[in-house]
Amino acid sequence: MNRTGLFIALTLWLVIGVVFGLYPELDLKLAALFFDPETRTFPLKLNGWASFARDAAMWVAWAFVLPSLVALVVKMIRPDRPLMVSGRAMVFLLVTIILSAGILTNLTFKTYWGRPRPVVVTEFAGDQQFVPWWDPRGGCARNCSFFSGEGATAFWTLAPAALAPPPWRPLAYAAAVVFGALTSGLRMAFGGHFFTDVSIAGLVTFVVIWFAYAVIYRWPRTRFSDEAVDAALTRLSMPGYRLRQRLFGRKTGPEPSV
């Protein structure tokens, strides 16, 4: 997560945005590689193994989130106990997946950016007009194509890769990129997204992760400690913990001094 990585990501974002903005038909040509004109469908979306691989990819990504989510819930219930995982890692992983795969993707762009998916445009036997990536005026009403939620989730595995031990980190980054690319390729093969949908999803996710890592771990003015996270969650959860003790007439554990 250094400045070189950010520069490469922003450069790729600029190149892809400009090239596919000037020549939007490139998106159609890449999508056509997966379309069968005879059956007028994207055949791979009917393949059971491909569908299983798509689901499994999301399970893998969310498996990296689960320990942090469980640790947060347990801490909220039992603030008298220390966090089960690193506080900074928990904040980093949860914040980045919420921002990249949640707020920016599903709650913002896919809701208000009306780009139709490949499977529903007229070029692929659908009934809606194709629009380039930069045009939000497409005919899609909800759960639209730009940008890919599953692509963002798959590329989000760059976040846990950033927390790998330094000797293993380059390999972890490579594995995350390959994982994101293969998952995104499946979405294209199913007719669910155009190339710009998945590539920009990956680049947006990387930028979110880069800045979150810098804020939490790198920049002296904003970085904080695991102990600070634990103490903040203890202060936040302790009133509810004490209320439960009074309501149920028994203690669930010793109260820490805060």
N, C-alpha and C positions, 0 to 999 in steps of 0.2 A: 504494500500500500504506500509506495513512494510517489514522488512527483512525476517520475518517468511514466509510471502506470497511468496516472491521471492524464498526462499529456497525450499518451497513445489513445486512451479512451475518447478524449474530446476530439482528437484528430479524426478517428474513425467515425465518430458521430457526425462531424462536419462533412466528411467525404460521402458517407452513405446518404445523409440528408440532402446534399446538393445533387449528387448523381441521380438518385431515385426521385428527387423533386423535378429535375430537368427531363428525365426519361422515365416516367412512371410505368411505361410499358414493360420495363425490366421486371417489375413485381409480377406482372401477368405471365411473362415468359418463364420465370422460375416456378411459379405455381403450376404452370402447364406441364412441367416435367412429371408431376404426380397425378395428372388428370387423364382418364381414359375416355377418348371421344366416342368410342363404340358403346360403352355402357353409360356414358355421360355422368360419370361419378368419379370420386377419388377412391380407388379400390382398397387402399390400405386401411381406410377407416372401418372396413367390414372384417378386417382380420382380427381374430380373437387375441392372438399373441401380441400384436401391436397395441391393441387396446389395454391389455394387461401391463405392457411395458410403460404405457402412458400413465396408468394409475400408480404403478410401482415407483415411477420417478417422483411423483408427488409425495408418496409415503417416505421415500428416502430423504427428501428435502425437509419434511416436517419432523422426521425423526431427530434431526439436529436441533430443532426448536424445543422438542418435548422436555428435555431435562431442565432447561431454563424456565419453561412455563410451570412445570411441577414445583420447582424450587420457589418460584414467586408465590404460588398458591399456598404452599406449606408455610412460607414465611408470613403471609397475611393471616393465616389461621393461628400459627404459633410464633408470634414475634419474639418470644422469650428464647427461642433457639436461633443459632447462627444459620446463615444461608448455607444451603447444601452445595452451591456452586459459587464460582467467582462472581462477585457482585458486578464488576465491570463487564465481564463476558456476558452475563445475563442481560444487562441493559443493552449492550451492543447488539446481541443477536435478536432480541425482541423488538427493539426500535427499528433496526434495519429491515426486518421482514414485514413489520407493520407498515412502514413507509413505502417500501418498494413494491411488495406484492399485494398490499392492502389499499392504503390511501391513494397513492399516486396512480395505481393501475385500475383496480376495480371500482373505487369510489369516485375517481375523477375522470380519467381519460375514457375508460371503457363505458362509462355512463353518459358522458357528454360529447364524446368524439364519435360522430355517426358513421364511421367507416364500415361498410359491409365486409363480411368475411368472404374469402374466395369461393366457398361452397354455394353462396347465394348470389353471386354476380352473374350477369348475362353471359359473359365469356365462358362460364363453366356451368351452363344450363340452369342458372338461377334467374331471378326476376328483378334484381336490383342493379343499379349502375355502379361500376367501379369508380372509385375516387383515389387519388394519390394519398400518400401518408399525411401530407400537411393540410389536407382539406377536411374539416370537421362536418361538412354539410351533406354527408352521405345519408342514405335512406334507412340505416339501422336505427332502431328505436331504443334498444337496450342490449347489454352484454355484447358490445361491438368488438371490432377486430383490433383497433389500435389503442394501447399496445398490448402485447400478450401477457396475461396474468400467469399462465403456466411457464412461459419463458422467463419472466421475472423471478418466479419462485425457484426455478431450476438454477438460474445464474446466481441467485442469492446464496448458494452454497459457497460462493467466494468468501462470505462472512466467516463461517467456521474455519475455512481454509486459512484466513488471516490470523487465526488464533493458534494454528498448529506450531509446534516447536520450530525454531528458525531453520534447522537443517532439513526439515521435512516440508517447509512452507512452499518452495517452488513446485514440488511434486503435487502438493495439495491444490495449489492454484491451477496447475495444468489439469488435474482431475476434475476440478469444478468447471473449468471452461469446456472440457470435453463433454461432461455431463449436461451442461446447459445447452451446448450445441446439438447434441443428439436428441435431447428432449424437444428443443425447438424445431429440429428437423422433422420429428414425428408430427408436431402440430401443423407444419406445412404440408406434410404428406397426407394428413387427414382432411386437408382443405379448410382448416380452422384459422390459419393466419398466413399473411404474406411475409416475405423475407424482412421487409422493413418493420413489421410488427414485432418479430422476435429479436431482431438485431438491436433495435432501439430499446426494447425491453431490457436486454442484457446490459447495454451501455448505461441506461438510466440507473439500473440496479447497482452497477459498479460505482458510479459517481456517488450515490447515496451511501454505499458502504465506505468509500474512501473518506468522505467528509465525517461520517460517524466515527470511524477509526481515529481520524485526526483529532476530533473533539475529545474523545474519551481517553485516548492513549498517548497522543503525540504532542499536541499544543499545550505548553505549560500553563497558560491562563485558563484553560477549560478542563484539563484532565483532572480526574479525581481517583480516589482509592477504593478498593473493595470494601474496606471498613466504613467508608462514608456512605456507600450504598446500603450496607447492612444497617447502619445506625438510622438512616433516613426511613427505611422501611419499618424499622422497629418503632420509631416515633409515630409513623402514619397508622400502624396497625394496633398499637397498644391500647387506645381507647376502646376499640371494639372488643379486644381481648379481655379487658377488665370488665366490660359490660357483660360479656358472656359468663365470666366468673361469678358476678353478682346474681345474674338471672338463674344460673344452675346451682348456685349455692356451694360450689366447690372449686378448688384451684386445679388448673390443668398444668401447672408448672410454676416454677419460681419466677418472680418478676425481676427483670434486670433493672439496674439503675441507669437511667438515661438523662 
